[in-house]
Amino acid sequence: MFSTSLRRRVSFTSSVKSLTASLRLRESQLTTHDLEIPFGSNFDLSSGKTPSERQLRVLLLSHSAVSEPKLDTTFKRIQHFASLTGGEDLAIVFLLHRAPVKSFVTAKQLTTGHGENDSNVEGIHGYSKLQAEMINHSEVPYIPTLPLCKPEGLADLLKKHFTSLTRPPPNHKAMATSFELLQLCTANPPMSQQTAFILTDLFTDLRDLARACSSVGSAPNSSPPTARLATSQECDVPELSLDMSRQGADSSATHRLKRLRDLVGDQECQDIIDFWQEEWTVD
């Protein structure tokens, strides 16, 4: 839908034809905004079929809206506009030119406002003023402000904006957490959450755990983890013994590993030690 008032606004009168032909909008008595357009990934703007539950509401502004006599009124309207959805599915379109460009505008003319296209430059200055005022009004949620060169290009501008709204977000793979990595630090992964929680209580980090496991001797230690696992299916797992026989053994590490054995059992404790002693080389 588009507001009936557009036909009375000289700046946007020429956009009505494209809105009705290209976007198939109908005239309506809108008051808080100027356009209301259904959109979504399955909505066909050309045929107007498969209506979407989402509605893009658009406010159309030009350079006269930010002139000193109208600035306060304009921002009251923007605040009311933002309150409709809290800033979601809203857009402001700002018309840069009051009339079609008749000749080339140099950079000097653009910045100083002098030349044959002074009326067109006013729109660019007005757009900059609106952006600056929006920053000063932090209570107003962010609303995309789309610059429009010519009113006849309004329908094409909105179509491009729809594309950005309906484009699926990039598929970012979630990074594994340190706790999830800890649960893999065993010869028989994954370890239970309870065992991982106990490890976080006994050791400060993975480096601390790795050094503790690599600094002590364990028995039996002549067979690889897979062989011990196969043997454990046929007979009882022998009690794990921890000693200080290895060079550089840490009494604190031995004490904490014995505490770990008491809390989780021989097999789980052995699997954790095996991971660091046989699966990884710890510096």
Buried (B, 14 or more C-beta within 10 A) or exposed (E): BBBEEBEEBEBBEBBBEBBBEBBBBEBEEBEEBBBBBBBBEEBEBEEEEEEBEBBBBBBBBBBBBBEEEEBEEBBEBBEEBBEBEEBEBBBBBBBBBBEEEEEEBEEEBBEEEEBEBEEBBBBBBBBEBBEEBBEEEEEBEEBEBBBBBBBEBBBBBBBEBBEEBBEEEEEEEEEEEEEEEBBEBBBBEEBEEEBBEBBEEBBEEBEBBBBBBBBBBBEEEEEEBEEBBEBBEEEEBEEBEBEBEBEEBBEEBBEBBBBBBEBBBBBBBBBBBBBBBBEEEEE
